[in-house]
Amino acid sequence: MGSAAGAAVLAFPLEGRRITGGGAGTVAIPRNRLAHSRKGRRTVAPLAMIFGGLLIVLGVAGFVLTDMAHVTALIPAFFGIALVILGVLARKDHLRMHAMHLAALLGLVGLIVPAIRAAPNVGTLFDGSADRDKAIATASQLLMALLCAVFVGLSIKSFVDARRAPRKQPGA
């Protein structure tokens, strides 16, 4: 393990720093920037499109279940459309990082706002005091918050994994 390559592999948790020692001299560990944008790596783009599709289905279902009387029931669908668009944009290497960070931010908003809006009405779901449309709205908000929470969690995991993954050097 005294070789420079061995030192680089062992020292990878210290990426971006210089490691000295062993007869190999100084080994620079490159920062792992945009590792998730390299070909052959998994990205959040397909997840954004899947969760966007689920949010579209949720929004349309809520709209239909409320007899198409409340356009606000389509709010999850609007978030879903935005996630699908960001997922498609993220397929381009030069847009991936920006599109996925924006998708994660959108997911965070889609988690926080519906959760706050649904919180005062959760009790009415269980005691049966809510009218049908209010119950559908509250359930839709909770489902949107849940879907967005899972998406944000998976996004964060992907970002961390991409940051930790070794980056292929050009020509190697």
N, C-alpha and C positions, 0 to 999 in steps of 0.2 A: 504493500500500500504506500510505498515511498515515492511513487511516480507522481508527476504533476496532475495527470488525469485522475488518479485515485484521490489526490488531495481535493481536486475540484468537486468530485462526486461527494466525498465525505463532508465537505464544507458548504454544501449547497444551502443549508438553512441560513447561512450568513451571506446570502446573495447581495451584490452591490458593494461588498467590502473587499479589501485586499487581505489575503492570507499569506503570511510569510513562514518560512521554516522548512525543514527537510531539505535535502540537497537541491531541490527544484527551484529555489528562489521564491519570487513573488508570483502568486497565482491570482489573477483578477477574476472574480465571479461576476458575470454580467447580470444586470438587472433583468428581470423577467417581464419586460414590457410587452403587452399585447400577445402573450402566449396563446390566449384563447382565439386569436385571429389567424393563427397559422393553419394551413390546410391539414386536414386529418384530425383536428381536435374537435371535441364536442363543444357546442356553444349553447347559449340560451335562446338563440333565434327560433328553433323549432318549438321550444317551450312557450315562448311568447305567442307564437301563432296558435298553439293548442289552447292555452289559457284564454287567449283572445276569442277563439271560437266558442269556448265554454261560456264566457261572459256574454257573447252575442246570443247564444241559446237562452241563457238566463234572462236577458233583457226582453227578448221576443216572447218567451213563455210568460213572464210577468205582465207584459202588455196584453197578450191574448187572454190571460186569466182574469184580468181586470176589465174584460169586455172592450178593450181598446179605448177606454175612456181616459186613461191617464198616461200622457206622453212621458212623464217622468219615470214610468216603469221601464223605459228604454235606456235609461242612463247606463246600466251595466253594458248594454250593447254598444253604446258610444265608446266606452272605455275599451271594450273588446275590439272594436274596429281600429282604434288607435294602436293597441298591442299587436294586432295582425300586421298593420302597416309598418310598425317598427321592426317586427320580426322579419318582414320581407326586406326592408332596408338593411338589416343586419347581415344579410347574406353577402353583401359587398364588403370585402375586407377593409376598405378604407373608412367605412361608416359603422362597422360593427361595434366598436367600443362606445361610441357616442350614442348609437341607437339603443344598445342594451342598457346603458346607464339611464337613459331617458325612460326606457321601459320599466326599469326597476323603480324609478322615481314615481312613475305613473301608477305602478302597482302599490307603492307605499301610500299614495293618496287614495287609491281605491280600497285600501285596507282601513285607513284611519277615518275618513269621512263617513262611509256607511256604518262603521262600528259605532261612531259617536251618534249618528242619527237614529240607529236602531236601539241603542242602549235604553232609553226611557220607555220603549214599547215592548221590551222582551217579556215582561211579566204578563202583559195582556195576551200574549200567544198561548200561555199555559193555563190561564184562568178562564179563557174563552170570552172575555169581555170586549175584545176588539171586533169591529165589523170585518167583513170578508176582505175588502180592499186594503184596509189597514194591516190585517194579518199577512196578506200577500206581500205588501210593501216591506214590512218588517222582515219577513222570511227572505225576501229577495236581497235586502240590505245585508243581512247576516251571511247569506251564501256568497254574496260578492266579497264581503270582507274576508271570509274564509278562503275563497279561491285566490284572492290577491295576497293573503298572508302566505299561502303555500308557494305562490309564484315568487314573492320577494325572498322567501327563505331559500328556494332553489337558485335564484339569481345570485344571492350573496355567496352561497356555496360554490357556484360556478366561478364567480369572480375570485374567490380565495384560492380555489384549485388552479385557476389560470395563473394566478400570481406565483404560486409555488411550483408549478410545472417547469421542468427544464426547457429552455428554448433552444431550438436547433440553430446552429450557426450557419450562415450562408456558405455554401460550398462544402459543407461537412457531410 
